Amino acid sequence: METCSKNLNTLYHYTDFNAMRGIITNGEIWLWNLRRMNDSQEMQYFIKELKIAVKKQLCPNEYECMEELFTENLRDFNSLSSYAACFSEYADDAAQWARYAKNGMGVCIAFNKELLAKIGNAGHAPLCKVNYSRNCDDLEIAKEIANLIKEETSAKSSSTVTDSAATKTSPASSGEQKIHETFNRLITSSPLFKHPSFISEKEWRLVSLPYNVNEYLGSPHFFVEETNIKKYYILNLRSVCKELGFSYADLFEEICIGPQARVTKEVLTDYFDSTGMKELCGKIKMSECPLRRF
């Protein structure tokens, strides 16, 4: 595909000029609630498909135990959410311009992937690649959960009433702890899988864990619109760059002005110069995408 980045060390963030100001001038990138994005199955899709994959590895007499384990260990799942900033492998891509950059009137910021990954790790929002597989059959975690269910079913069938009573009054067994840890991994992996219909986005994410978000990212912020209020967290790119010891300008490979944007290269050059980001003036380019706005 022509729009795919030839440089595998570059990721692209399509946005509007106001958000570009927040990122480049203010040194911040905002992480948004994944459950409020345009994929209605965010985080849910992986759980659903993994459960199907697990069931394929079980016998009918083990289905009841499977349902119990999934219900018990995902009891609070719907109240959890990860927060993310999204990027694509594709440069100057018509679909990305139309969907995320005001129908081509915005801008695309090209990030150095290696530096972005370092920032993500330091800022408790690691950079991860999104998986679009429909089939979870071969995933190791599906096999692990199936084996745990088999063990649980076998233990229940062979236990006596006395054994069961003793178990209820004793501390959590190593088996229970293993189940808990495995389902935690399942939950933390859920933001990294999307429905295959989104595969054209070739997405990467700076993504938070769904647990204890405030502890890692600080207090939430709220974006108030005319008809909505959106919750988000801030990852301070500039301060993390400083902590890691590299120049903030080196994080940006290129700034591409959208195919329908009213902003000229000269105006953006003047803007960067006036805001102390003169290093970016030579990284500005115009989109070559022939996207037409209707």
C-alpha angles and dihedrals in degrees: 000000000000096000094055112112112259087204108071089196093067131084126187130223115195114202146128127282094256091057089045088057090053092050102040103027101031094034095230137121120195123226112212131204107270092209089062097052129103095273106081090197097056109150090353095074096066093048091051095047094043091052089054090050092050093049091055089062095052138080119238092254088061096054094087092054090048092054091048094051095047092046095047098043097042095045093118097032097106090056092055127084138175122219122220149175112216133220137176135218088223124094122206092357120173095216092050092048091051097045105037109017104057094273092305096317093105137063140265119222116204112211130199100246096208093054092042090054091052090051091049093052092048093045097050093249106097121203109248136176117237118237119217100186116139093200121067095173095111098045114118093224090058089055091046093053092046090053091048090053091049090051092048092049092048092048093050094049093051099041124099128224089256092052091050093052091049091051092054092057097042128084118271110293123235087253092057091048091052091050091050093049093047094051090047088058089048091054095045090050094051096088090058097064126072137176111277091242087076094054093108089071093065087204134198124184142204092215136179127220111260090234126079095353093168091053092058104030103029128234119347124248129213130223110206118207130176092265105015147039117215125197119218144161128226125232107195103219096180097052092046090050089053092049091050092048104241133116116267092222090059089067090071120070098177144349112217120195113220123255093247098034121130090210114101127213089246093054093048090048090053090047094053091045092052094048097052096258098110089142088073096055092088092048097063119112137168122243117255092199112119093216112159121208116219 
